[in-house]
Amino acid sequence: MSAKATFYHAGCPVCVAAEKTVATALDPTRYVVEVVHLGERKERIGEAERAGVKSVPALVIGGQAFHINHGADLSALRS
Amino acid sequence: MSAKATFYHAGCPVCVAAEKTVATALDPTRYVVEVVHLGERKERIGEAERAGVKSVPALVIGGQAFHINHGADLSALRS
């Protein structure tokens, strides 16, 4: 069975690089990766925060948040 | 053919979490992941720096450095 991984981003260049390289590098036989653009899906910012996400790009796997480089703080996406 | 990915760490708790979750999640049919403990392999700090690594844990894929959360700065590992 595949586990869920969620990649949160905001369309920034740092985000795009992380998505193209890290998010797509995950093993598709073990992970289903959902890509969420928090700039366009502000209603999911709360869910990301509860998972421990403080900035984007970030990957949540197995309930743990992994921030990959730094594009923007979540607080900047609320406005 | 598999591409090379290098996971640099220093044995810190943040590093261990990233290794167990992110580094091991990469697709083994596409990536061969080398794990390098820079605390024990100080001679490889220069190589990591040249790849753009500024802190550990970090994953270098396709010549790009992705810092995953923050455990320790490379400068702290030189001492």
Backbone of each chain as nested JSON, in Angstrom:
{
  "chains": [
    {"id": "A", "residues": [
      {"number": 1, "name": "MET", "atoms": {"N": [0.839, -1.188, 0.0], "CA": [0.0, 0.0, 0.0], "C": [0.87, 1.233, 0.0]}},
      {"number": 2, "name": "SER", "atoms": {"N": [0.442, 2.246, -0.728], "CA": [1.226, 3.469, -0.784], "C": [0.874, 4.401, 0.368]}},
      {"number": 3, "name": "ALA", "atoms": {"N": [1.892, 5.047, 0.901], "CA": [1.689, 6.058, 1.926], "C": [1.496, 7.393, 1.236]}},
      {"number": 4, "name": "LYS", "atoms": {"N": [0.886, 8.299, 1.951], "CA": [0.659, 9.609, 1.37], "C": [1.784, 10.558, 1.764]}},
      {"number": 5, "name": "ALA", "atoms": {"N": [2.241, 11.312, 0.789], "CA": [3.189, 12.389, 1.054], "C": [2.576, 13.643, 0.47]}},
      {"number": 6, "name": "THR", "atoms": {"N": [2.73, 14.752, 1.165], "CA": [2.159, 16.004, 0.663], "C": [3.266, 17.022, 0.487]}},
      {"number": 7, "name": "PHE", "atoms": {"N": [3.34, 17.57, -0.705], "CA": [4.327, 18.6, -0.998], "C": [3.604, 19.938, -1.051]}},
      {"number": 8, "name": "TYR", "atoms": {"N": [3.932, 20.818, -0.105], "CA": [3.316, 22.143, -0.051], "C": [4.258, 23.155, -0.682]}},
      {"number": 9, "name": "HIS", "atoms": {"N": [3.722, 24.007, -1.512], "CA": [4.561, 25.026, -2.15], "C": [3.744, 26.278, -2.403]}},
      {"number": 10, "name": "ALA", "atoms": {"N": [4.403, 27.274, -2.996], "CA": [3.7, 28.525, -3.296], "C": [4.113, 29.056, -4.659]}},
      {"number": 11, "name": "GLY", "atoms": {"N": [4.593, 28.17, -5.509], "CA": [4.93, 28.581, -6.866], "C": [6.232, 29.35, -7.013]}},
      {"number": 12, "name": "CYS", "atoms": {"N": [6.961, 29.523, -5.904], "CA": [8.21, 30.283, -5.958], "C": [9.299, 29.449, -6.657]}},
      {"number": 13, "name": "PRO", "atoms": {"N": [10.351, 30.1, -7.148], "CA": [11.42, 29.353, -7.833], "C": [12.044, 28.26, -6.961]}},
      {"number": 14, "name": "VAL", "atoms": {"N": [12.244, 28.565, -5.68], "CA": [12.802, 27.546, -4.773], "C": [11.85, 26.355, -4.674]}},
      {"number": 15, "name": "CYS", "atoms": {"N": [10.541, 26.681, -4.659], "CA": [9.523, 25.625, -4.586], "C": [9.547, 24.75, -5.835]}},
      {"number": 16, "name": "VAL", "atoms": {"N": [9.643, 25.393, -6.991], "CA": [9.602, 24.651, -8.251], "C": [10.799, 23.697, -8.343]}},
      {"number": 17, "name": "ALA", "atoms": {"N": [11.968, 24.178, -7.944], "CA": [13.162, 23.325, -7.98], "C": [12.992, 22.123, -7.061]}},
      {"number": 18, "name": "ALA", "atoms": {"N": [12.446, 22.36, -5.875], "CA": [12.255, 21.257, -4.921], "C": [11.208, 20.276, -5.434]}},
      {"number": 19, "name": "GLU", "atoms": {"N": [10.161, 20.799, -6.049], "CA": [9.126, 19.906, -6.565], "C": [9.68, 19.045, -7.691]}},
      {"number": 20, "name": "LYS", "atoms": {"N": [10.367, 19.706, -8.645], "CA": [10.865, 18.97, -9.807], "C": [11.899, 17.93, -9.435]}},
      {"number": 21, "name": "THR", "atoms": {"N": [12.671, 18.217, -8.388], "CA": [13.785, 17.325, -8.08], "C": [13.497, 16.382, -6.921]}},
      {"number": 22, "name": "VAL", "atoms": {"N": [13.02, 16.922, -5.8], "CA": [12.843, 16.06, -4.623], "C": [11.481, 15.36, -4.638]}},
      {"number": 23, "name": "ALA", "atoms": {"N": [10.411, 16.128, -4.832], "CA": [9.084, 15.513, -4.761], "C": [8.915, 14.429, -5.822]}},
      {"number": 24, "name": "THR", "atoms": {"N": [9.474, 14.659, -6.995], "CA": [9.319, 13.668, -8.064], "C": [10.307, 12.512, -7.935]}},
      {"number": 25, "name": "ALA", "atoms": {"N": [11.25, 12.63, -6.99], "CA": [12.24, 11.556, -6.817], "C": [11.751, 10.462, -5.875]}},
      {"number": 26, "name": "LEU", "atoms": {"N": [10.621, 10.712, -5.216], "CA": [10.134, 9.704, -4.267], "C": [9.696, 8.441, -5.008]}},
      {"number": 27, "name": "ASP", "atoms": {"N": [9.83, 7.354, -4.32], "CA": [9.497, 6.046, -4.884], "C": [7.981, 5.941, -5.117]}},
      {"number": 28, "name": "PRO", "atoms": {"N": [7.548, 5.884, -6.381], "CA": [6.101, 5.841, -6.656], "C": [5.431, 4.544, -6.222]}},
      {"number": 29, "name": "THR", "atoms": {"N": [6.234, 3.521, -5.935], "CA": [5.613, 2.273, -5.465], "C": [5.285, 2.359, -3.975]}},
      {"number": 30, "name": "ARG", "atoms": {"N": [5.869, 3.341, -3.289], "CA": [5.629, 3.466, -1.849], "C": [4.892, 4.736, -1.457]}},
      {"number": 31, "name": "TYR", "atoms": {"N": [4.963, 5.765, -2.329], "CA": [4.365, 7.047, -1.962], "C": [3.483, 7.613, -3.065]}},
      {"number": 32, "name": "VAL", "atoms": {"N": [2.341, 8.12, -2.645], "CA": [1.502, 8.91, -3.529], "C": [1.724, 10.349, -3.081]}},
      {"number": 33, "name": "VAL", "atoms": {"N": [2.232, 11.178, -3.988], "CA": [2.568, 12.549, -3.623], "C": [1.472, 13.508, -4.093]}},
      {"number": 34, "name": "GLU", "atoms": {"N": [0.893, 14.192, -3.144], "CA": [-0.075, 15.242, -3.484], "C": [0.658, 16.579, -3.454]}},
      {"number": 35, "name": "VAL", "atoms": {"N": [0.497, 17.37, -4.49], "CA": [1.143, 18.677, -4.562], "C": [0.088, 19.745, -4.294]}},
      {"number": 36, "name": "VAL", "atoms": {"N": [0.342, 20.569, -3.281], "CA": [-0.633, 21.589, -2.878], "C": [-0.002, 22.977, -2.978]}},
      {"number": 37, "name": "HIS", "atoms": {"N": [-0.583, 23.826, -3.789], "CA": [-0.129, 25.213, -3.942], "C": [-0.885, 26.048, -2.913]}},
      {"number": 38, "name": "LEU", "atoms": {"N": [-0.188, 26.409, -1.842], "CA": [-0.872, 27.104, -0.744], "C": [-1.239, 28.546, -1.092]}},
      {"number": 39, "name": "GLY", "atoms": {"N": [-0.619, 29.092, -2.122], "CA": [-1.01, 30.427, -2.55], "C": [-2.404, 30.417, -3.171]}},
      {"number": 40, "name": "GLU", "atoms": {"N": [-2.724, 29.294, -3.809], "CA": [-4.031, 29.163, -4.467], "C": [-5.036, 28.404, -3.614]}},
      {"number": 41, "name": "ARG", "atoms": {"N": [-4.53, 27.709, -2.608], "CA": [-5.408, 26.898, -1.754], "C": [-5.227, 27.335, -0.307]}},
      {"number": 42, "name": "LYS", "atoms": {"N": [-5.56, 28.592, -0.038], "CA": [-5.327, 29.143, 1.303], "C": [-6.099, 28.385, 2.379]}},
      {"number": 43, "name": "GLU", "atoms": {"N": [-7.188, 27.737, 1.99], "CA": [-7.972, 26.981, 2.975], "C": [-7.198, 25.78, 3.517]}},
      {"number": 44, "name": "ARG", "atoms": {"N": [-6.07, 25.458, 2.883], "CA": [-5.279, 24.319, 3.38], "C": [-4.051, 24.755, 4.186]}},
      {"number": 45, "name": "ILE", "atoms": {"N": [-3.899, 26.062, 4.385], "CA": [-2.763, 26.537, 5.189], "C": [-2.846, 25.986, 6.618]}},
      {"number": 46, "name": "GLY", "atoms": {"N": [-4.057, 25.951, 7.17], "CA": [-4.233, 25.452, 8.532], "C": [-3.799, 24.003, 8.678]}},
      {"number": 47, "name": "GLU", "atoms": {"N": [-4.157, 23.199, 7.707], "CA": [-3.774, 21.775, 7.695], "C": [-2.249, 21.649, 7.644]}},
      {"number": 48, "name": "ALA", "atoms": {"N": [-1.616, 22.48, 6.818], "CA": [-0.156, 22.435, 6.709], "C": [0.489, 22.822, 8.035]}},
      {"number": 49, "name": "GLU", "atoms": {"N": [-0.046, 23.866, 8.663], "CA": [0.494, 24.309, 9.951], "C": [0.37, 23.22, 11.004]}},
      {"number": 50, "name": "ARG", "atoms": {"N": [-0.771, 22.553, 11.011], "CA": [-0.958, 21.492, 12.01], "C": [0.009, 20.337, 11.789]}},
      {"number": 51, "name": "ALA", "atoms": {"N": [0.444, 20.158, 10.548], "CA": [1.427, 19.106, 10.244], "C": [2.842, 19.564, 10.588]}},
      {"number": 52, "name": "GLY", "atoms": {"N": [2.983, 20.822, 11.037], "CA": [4.306, 21.296, 11.431], "C": [5.005, 22.138, 10.387]}},
      {"number": 53, "name": "VAL", "atoms": {"N": [4.306, 22.429, 9.29], "CA": [4.928, 23.215, 8.217], "C": [5.004, 24.687, 8.637]}},
      {"number": 54, "name": "LYS", "atoms": {"N": [6.183, 25.256, 8.524], "CA": [6.379, 26.666, 8.872], "C": [6.72, 27.51, 7.645]}},
      {"number": 55, "name": "SER", "atoms": {"N": [7.248, 26.861, 6.617], "CA": [7.606, 27.576, 5.392], "C": [7.467, 26.62, 4.227]}},
      {"number": 56, "name": "VAL", "atoms": {"N": [7.437, 27.187, 3.036], "CA": [7.405, 26.358, 1.829], "C": [8.712, 26.572, 1.06]}},
      {"number": 57, "name": "PRO", "atoms": {"N": [9.149, 25.612, 0.269], "CA": [8.538, 24.31, 0.066], "C": [8.757, 23.376, 1.266]}},
      {"number": 58, "name": "ALA", "atoms": {"N": [7.787, 22.502, 1.465], "CA": [7.893, 21.517, 2.539], "C": [7.225, 20.219, 2.094]}},
      {"number": 59, "name": "LEU", "atoms": {"N": [7.766, 19.152, 2.607], "CA": [7.242, 17.828, 2.298], "C": [6.813, 17.192, 3.612]}},
      {"number": 60, "name": "VAL", "atoms": {"N": [5.564, 16.74, 3.666], "CA": [5.1, 16.044, 4.866], "C": [5.006, 14.568, 4.529]}},
      {"number": 61, "name": "ILE", "atoms": {"N": [5.804, 13.775, 5.245], "CA": [5.796, 12.321, 5.052], "C": [5.662, 11.673, 6.419]}},
      {"number": 62, "name": "GLY", "atoms": {"N": [4.769, 10.72, 6.522], "CA": [4.609, 9.993, 7.774], "C": [4.359, 10.917, 8.954]}},
      {"number": 63, "name": "GLY", "atoms": {"N": [3.627, 12.001, 8.718], "CA": [3.293, 12.915, 9.8], "C": [4.402, 13.867, 10.196]}},
      {"number": 64, "name": "GLN", "atoms": {"N": [5.538, 13.792, 9.515], "CA": [6.655, 14.682, 9.836], "C": [6.824, 15.714, 8.725]}},
      {"number": 65, "name": "ALA", "atoms": {"N": [7.114, 16.952, 9.115], "CA": [7.31, 18.022, 8.14], "C": [8.8, 18.213, 7.871]}},
      {"number": 66, "name": "PHE", "atoms": {"N": [9.154, 18.212, 6.603], "CA": [10.535, 18.452, 6.192], "C": [10.556, 19.686, 5.304]}},
      {"number": 67, "name": "HIS", "atoms": {"N": [11.181, 20.73, 5.823], "CA": [11.298, 21.97, 5.052], "C": [12.487, 21.826, 4.128]}},
      {"number": 68, "name": "ILE", "atoms": {"N": [12.277, 22.096, 2.858], "CA": [13.326, 21.898, 1.859], "C": [13.768, 23.262, 1.346]}},
      {"number": 69, "name": "ASN", "atoms": {"N": [14.956, 23.667, 1.733], "CA": [15.413, 25.034, 1.471], "C": [14.342, 25.997, 1.989]}},
      {"number": 70, "name": "HIS", "atoms": {"N": [14.341, 27.225, 1.525], "CA": [13.377, 28.18, 2.063], "C": [12.889, 29.115, 0.967]}},
      {"number": 71, "name": "GLY", "atoms": {"N": [11.612, 29.052, 0.71], "CA": [11.033, 29.938, -0.29], "C": [10.26, 31.069, 0.364]}},
      {"number": 72, "name": "ALA", "atoms": {"N": [9.301, 30.724, 1.218], "CA": [8.465, 31.734, 1.87], "C": [7.895, 31.154, 3.161]}},
      {"number": 73, "name": "ASP", "atoms": {"N": [7.724, 32.031, 4.145], "CA": [7.076, 31.603, 5.382], "C": [5.579, 31.481, 5.154]}},
      {"number": 74, "name": "LEU", "atoms": {"N": [4.964, 30.564, 5.889], "CA": [3.507, 30.398, 5.751], "C": [2.781, 31.706, 6.048]}},
      {"number": 75, "name": "SER", "atoms": {"N": [3.291, 32.45, 7.006], "CA": [2.626, 33.697, 7.39], "C": [2.511, 34.658, 6.205]}},
      {"number": 76, "name": "ALA", "atoms": {"N": [3.483, 34.582, 5.284], "CA": [3.453, 35.471, 4.117], "C": [2.381, 35.064, 3.115]}},
      {"number": 77, "name": "LEU", "atoms": {"N": [1.868, 33.849, 3.248], "CA": [0.878, 33.356, 2.287], "C": [-0.547, 33.671, 2.713]}},
      {"number": 78, "name": "ARG", "atoms": {"N": [-0.697, 34.117, 3.945], "CA": [-2.05, 34.367, 4.456], "C": [-2.65, 35.645, 3.894]}},
      {"number": 79, "name": "SER", "atoms": {"N": [-1.783, 36.557, 3.535], "CA": [-2.292, 37.878, 3.136], "C": [-3.026, 37.82, 1.803]}}
    ]},
    {"id": "B", "residues": [
      {"number": 1, "name": "MET", "atoms": {"N": [19.52, 3.897, -16.142], "CA": [20.689, 4.142, -15.3], "C": [20.288, 4.961, -14.082]}},
      {"number": 2, "name": "SER", "atoms": {"N": [20.856, 4.635, -12.959], "CA": [20.513, 5.368, -11.749], "C": [21.376, 6.606, -11.606]}},
      {"number": 3, "name": "ALA", "atoms": {"N": [20.76, 7.669, -11.147], "CA": [21.489, 8.901, -10.86], "C": [21.986, 8.825, -9.419]}},
      {"number": 4, "name": "LYS", "atoms": {"N": [22.995, 9.617, -9.142], "CA": [23.536, 9.615, -7.795], "C": [22.892, 10.72, -6.971]}},
      {"number": 5, "name": "ALA", "atoms": {"N": [22.535, 10.382, -5.757], "CA": [22.066, 11.386, -4.803], "C": [22.944, 11.24, -3.573]}},
      {"number": 6, "name": "THR", "atoms": {"N": [23.316, 12.333, -2.971], "CA": [24.173, 12.262, -1.782], "C": [23.461, 12.93, -0.616]}},
      {"number": 7, "name": "PHE", "atoms": {"N": [23.337, 12.186, 0.462], "CA": [22.713, 12.718, 1.668], "C": [23.819, 13.007, 2.668]}},
      {"number": 8, "name": "TYR", "atoms": {"N": [24.0, 14.281, 2.993], "CA": [25.022, 14.686, 3.96], "C": [24.372, 14.909, 5.314]}},
      {"number": 9, "name": "HIS", "atoms": {"N": [24.989, 14.39, 6.335], "CA": [24.438, 14.582, 7.679], "C": [25.565, 14.619, 8.705]}},
      {"number": 10, "name": "ALA", "atoms": {"N": [25.169, 14.784, 9.968], "CA": [26.181, 14.827, 11.028], "C": [25.722, 14.047, 12.246]}},
      {"number": 11, "name": "GLY", "atoms": {"N": [24.803, 13.116, 12.026], "CA": [24.378, 12.272, 13.141], "C": [23.402, 12.917, 14.106]}},
      {"number": 12, "name": "CYS", "atoms": {"N": [23.006, 14.154, 13.85], "CA": [22.085, 14.863, 14.75], "C": [20.669, 14.283, 14.622]}},
      {"number": 13, "name": "PRO", "atoms": {"N": [19.82, 14.499, 15.642], "CA": [18.453, 13.961, 15.568], "C": [17.694, 14.423, 14.333]}},
      {"number": 14, "name": "VAL", "atoms": {"N": [17.847, 15.695, 13.974], "CA": [17.18, 16.212, 12.769], "C": [17.676, 15.467, 11.536]}},
      {"number": 15, "name": "CYS", "atoms": {"N": [18.983, 15.183, 11.538], "CA": [19.584, 14.452, 10.418], "C": [19.038, 13.04, 10.319]}},
      {"number": 16, "name": "VAL", "atoms": {"N": [18.927, 12.38, 11.455], "CA": [18.463, 10.992, 11.471], "C": [17.03, 10.901, 10.959]}},
      {"number": 17, "name": "ALA", "atoms": {"N": [16.192, 11.847, 11.384], "CA": [14.797, 11.851, 10.926], "C": [14.741, 12.044, 9.411]}},
      {"number": 18, "name": "ALA", "atoms": {"N": [15.547, 12.961, 8.902], "CA": [15.535, 13.217, 7.459], "C": [16.07, 12.021, 6.686]}},
      {"number": 19, "name": "GLU", "atoms": {"N": [17.087, 11.386, 7.241], "CA": [17.64, 10.217, 6.549], "C": [16.623, 9.087, 6.509]}},
      {"number": 20, "name": "LYS", "atoms": {"N": [16.03, 8.799, 7.679], "CA": [15.095, 7.671, 7.752], "C": [13.863, 7.887, 6.896]}},
      {"number": 21, "name": "THR", "atoms": {"N": [13.45, 9.14, 6.753], "CA": [12.191, 9.387, 6.069], "C": [12.371, 9.854, 4.632]}},
      {"number": 22, "name": "VAL", "atoms": {"N": [13.206, 10.874, 4.416], "CA": [13.313, 11.431, 3.07], "C": [14.33, 10.663, 2.217]}},
      {"number": 23, "name": "ALA", "atoms": {"N": [15.526, 10.472, 2.748], "CA": [16.565, 9.819, 1.938], "C": [16.147, 8.403, 1.547]}},
      {"number": 24, "name": "THR", "atoms": {"N": [15.479, 7.717, 2.43], "CA": [15.074, 6.341, 2.126], "C": [13.8, 6.284, 1.283]}},
      {"number": 25, "name": "ALA", "atoms": {"N": [13.157, 7.447, 1.082], "CA": [11.918, 7.466, 0.29], "C": [12.194, 7.625, -1.196]}},
      {"number": 26, "name": "LEU", "atoms": {"N": [13.439, 7.915, -1.548], "CA": [13.743, 8.099, -2.971], "C": [13.576, 6.793, -3.735]}},
      {"number": 27, "name": "ASP", "atoms": {"N": [13.214, 6.946, -4.984], "CA": [12.969, 5.795, -5.847], "C": [14.283, 5.043, -6.119]}},
      {"number": 28, "name": "PRO", "atoms": {"N": [14.407, 3.815, -5.616], "CA": [15.673, 3.079, -5.794], "C": [15.948, 2.655, -7.227]}},
      {"number": 29, "name": "THR", "atoms": {"N": [14.925, 2.72, -8.072], "CA": [15.171, 2.372, -9.479], "C": [15.795, 3.549, -10.228]}},
      {"number": 30, "name": "ARG", "atoms": {"N": [15.718, 4.748, -9.643], "CA": [16.264, 5.929, -10.316], "C": [17.444, 6.555, -9.59]}},
      {"number": 31, "name": "TYR", "atoms": {"N": [17.56, 6.289, -8.278], "CA": [18.614, 6.946, -7.504], "C": [19.398, 5.97, -6.644]}},
      {"number": 32, "name": "VAL", "atoms": {"N": [20.697, 6.168, -6.657], "CA": [21.556, 5.481, -5.708], "C": [21.942, 6.541, -4.684]}},
      {"number": 33, "name": "VAL", "atoms": {"N": [21.566, 6.312, -3.442], "CA": [21.791, 7.322, -2.411], "C": [23.024, 6.97, -1.587]}},
      {"number": 34, "name": "GLU", "atoms": {"N": [23.987, 7.875, -1.612], "CA": [25.16, 7.712, -0.753], "C": [24.94, 8.552, 0.494]}},
      {"number": 35, "name": "VAL", "atoms": {"N": [25.145, 7.964, 1.653], "CA": [24.975, 8.689, 2.913], "C": [26.359, 9.015, 3.465]}},
      {"number": 36, "name": "VAL", "atoms": {"N": [26.61, 10.298, 3.691], "CA": [27.929, 10.749, 4.152], "C": [27.795, 11.473, 5.489]}},
      {"number": 37, "name": "HIS", "atoms": {"N": [28.462, 10.955, 6.499], "CA": [28.477, 11.575, 7.825], "C": [29.65, 12.547, 7.857]}},
      {"number": 38, "name": "LEU", "atoms": {"N": [29.345, 13.85, 7.757], "CA": [30.424, 14.835, 7.643], "C": [31.177, 15.038, 8.954]}},
      {"number": 39, "name": "GLY", "atoms": {"N": [30.585, 14.608, 10.053], "CA": [31.311, 14.691, 11.317], "C": [32.458, 13.691, 11.34]}},
      {"number": 40, "name": "GLU", "atoms": {"N": [32.254, 12.572, 10.659], "CA": [33.279, 11.524, 10.623], "C": [34.119, 11.572, 9.355]}},
      {"number": 41, "name": "ARG", "atoms": {"N": [33.616, 12.289, 8.356], "CA": [34.321, 12.368, 7.066], "C": [34.588, 13.828, 6.732]}},
      {"number": 42, "name": "LYS", "atoms": {"N": [35.368, 14.467, 7.595], "CA": [35.6, 15.908, 7.421], "C": [36.263, 16.221, 6.086]}},
      {"number": 43, "name": "GLU", "atoms": {"N": [36.97, 15.258, 5.517], "CA": [37.625, 15.505, 4.231], "C": [36.62, 15.708, 3.11]}},
      {"number": 44, "name": "ARG", "atoms": {"N": [35.362, 15.419, 3.374], "CA": [34.344, 15.612, 2.332], "C": [33.522, 16.886, 2.528]}},
      {"number": 45, "name": "ILE", "atoms": {"N": [33.864, 17.669, 3.555], "CA": [33.135, 18.929, 3.773], "C": [33.312, 19.857, 2.568]}},
      {"number": 46, "name": "GLY", "atoms": {"N": [34.521, 19.902, 2.013], "CA": [34.777, 20.777, 0.862], "C": [33.91, 20.421, -0.331]}},
      {"number": 47, "name": "GLU", "atoms": {"N": [33.794, 19.145, -0.587], "CA": [32.947, 18.664, -1.695], "C": [31.488, 19.063, -1.469]}},
      {"number": 48, "name": "ALA", "atoms": {"N": [31.03, 18.933, -0.239], "CA": [29.65, 19.315, 0.082], "C": [29.453, 20.812, -0.135]}},
      {"number": 49, "name": "GLU", "atoms": {"N": [30.415, 21.598, 0.317], "CA": [30.324, 23.054, 0.14], "C": [30.274, 23.427, -1.331]}},
      {"number": 50, "name": "ARG", "atoms": {"N": [31.106, 22.778, -2.12], "CA": [31.126, 23.089, -3.552], "C": [29.792, 22.735, -4.215]}},
      {"number": 51, "name": "ALA", "atoms": {"N": [29.084, 21.772, -3.645], "CA": [27.766, 21.4, -4.179], "C": [26.676, 22.352, -3.684]}},
      {"number": 52, "name": "GLY", "atoms": {"N": [27.068, 23.314, -2.841], "CA": [26.092, 24.29, -2.37], "C": [25.514, 24.008, -0.999]}},
      {"number": 53, "name": "VAL", "atoms": {"N": [26.04, 22.982, -0.333], "CA": [25.525, 22.619, 0.99], "C": [26.034, 23.618, 2.032]}},
      {"number": 54, "name": "LYS", "atoms": {"N": [25.119, 24.168, 2.805], "CA": [25.482, 25.129, 3.844], "C": [25.209, 24.579, 5.241]}},
      {"number": 55, "name": "SER", "atoms": {"N": [24.297, 23.623, 5.319], "CA": [23.975, 23.02, 6.609], "C": [23.55, 21.579, 6.367]}},
      {"number": 56, "name": "VAL", "atoms": {"N": [23.516, 20.816, 7.449], "CA": [23.045, 19.435, 7.363], "C": [21.774, 19.31, 8.19]}},
      {"number": 57, "name": "PRO", "atoms": {"N": [20.887, 18.396, 7.865], "CA": [20.977, 17.46, 6.758], "C": [20.695, 18.13, 5.41]}},
      {"number": 58, "name": "ALA", "atoms": {"N": [21.332, 17.598, 4.38], "CA": [21.111, 18.106, 3.03], "C": [21.211, 16.958, 2.035]}},
      {"number": 59, "name": "LEU", "atoms": {"N": [20.452, 17.114, 0.987], "CA": [20.434, 16.104, -0.071], "C": [20.878, 16.795, -1.352]}},
      {"number": 60, "name": "VAL", "atoms": {"N": [21.881, 16.236, -2.01], "CA": [22.314, 16.79, -3.289], "C": [21.835, 15.839, -4.383]}},
      {"number": 61, "name": "ILE", "atoms": {"N": [20.984, 16.358, -5.245], "CA": [20.456, 15.575, -6.374], "C": [20.636, 16.402, -7.634]}},
      {"number": 62, "name": "GLY", "atoms": {"N": [21.146, 15.791, -8.665], "CA": [21.285, 16.476, -9.941], "C": [22.054, 17.779, -9.818]}},
      {"number": 63, "name": "GLY", "atoms": {"N": [23.056, 17.791, -8.935], "CA": [23.884, 18.976, -8.785], "C": [23.251, 20.094, -7.967]}},
      {"number": 64, "name": "GLN", "atoms": {"N": [22.053, 19.872, -7.456], "CA": [21.395, 20.897, -6.644], "C": [21.36, 20.462, -5.188]}},
      {"number": 65, "name": "ALA", "atoms": {"N": [21.586, 21.421, -4.292], "CA": [21.568, 21.126, -2.858], "C": [20.211, 21.476, -2.265]}},
      {"number": 66, "name": "PHE", "atoms": {"N": [19.643, 20.536, -1.554], "CA": [18.375, 20.757, -0.875], "C": [18.597, 20.55, 0.618]}},
      {"number": 67, "name": "HIS", "atoms": {"N": [18.473, 21.638, 1.366], "CA": [18.63, 21.556, 2.82], "C": [17.298, 21.118, 3.403]}},
      {"number": 68, "name": "ILE", "atoms": {"N": [17.333, 20.106, 4.221], "CA": [16.105, 19.525, 4.772], "C": [16.05, 19.831, 6.26]}},
      {"number": 69, "name": "ASN", "atoms": {"N": [15.161, 20.735, 6.636], "CA": [15.153, 21.257, 8.007], "C": [16.558, 21.755, 8.339]}},
      {"number": 70, "name": "HIS", "atoms": {"N": [16.874, 21.886, 9.59], "CA": [18.195, 22.419, 9.929], "C": [18.737, 21.732, 11.167]}},
      {"number": 71, "name": "GLY", "atoms": {"N": [19.859, 21.064, 11.009], "CA": [20.495, 20.405, 12.141], "C": [21.713, 21.185, 12.607]}},
      {"number": 72, "name": "ALA", "atoms": {"N": [22.648, 21.419, 11.691], "CA": [23.884, 22.118, 12.049], "C": [24.465, 22.764, 10.796]}},
      {"number": 73, "name": "ASP", "atoms": {"N": [25.105, 23.925, 10.99], "CA": [25.801, 24.556, 9.875], "C": [27.09, 23.81, 9.592]}},
      {"number": 74, "name": "LEU", "atoms": {"N": [27.505, 23.828, 8.328], "CA": [28.759, 23.156, 7.978], "C": [29.923, 23.725, 8.774]}},
      {"number": 75, "name": "SER", "atoms": {"N": [29.889, 25.032, 9.012], "CA": [31.003, 25.662, 9.738], "C": [31.195, 25.032, 11.12]}},
      {"number": 76, "name": "ALA", "atoms": {"N": [30.106, 24.553, 11.706], "CA": [30.191, 23.948, 13.038], "C": [30.85, 22.572, 13.0]}},
      {"number": 77, "name": "LEU", "atoms": {"N": [30.943, 21.99, 11.811], "CA": [31.507, 20.638, 11.693], "C": [33.01, 20.654, 11.448]}},
      {"number": 78, "name": "ARG", "atoms": {"N": [33.542, 21.84, 11.166], "CA": [34.968, 21.922, 10.846], "C": [35.844, 21.798, 12.085]}},
      {"number": 79, "name": "SER", "atoms": {"N": [35.288, 22.153, 13.23], "CA": [36.113, 22.214, 14.442], "C": [36.51, 20.823, 14.917]}}
    ]}
  ]
}
